[in-house]
């Protein structure tokens, strides 16, 4: 079962975060929810349930570095 670990505000951001997770050896997928023609909107970032905790740690490290 896939679990949402983050909701990005654009398709490009979700794709970048997906790449970060994949570089760490995690499976990841994106699911656009409400995206306009410019790629802006809500996009879910998903990982397998068993990898959710590790994915959160990776995202926290990565997103913390963006501040």
Protein Blocks (a to p, Z undefined) as FASTA:
>chain_A
ZZdfbdcfbfklmmmmmmmmmmnopacddddfbdcfkopacddddddfklmmmmmmmmmm
mmmmmZZ
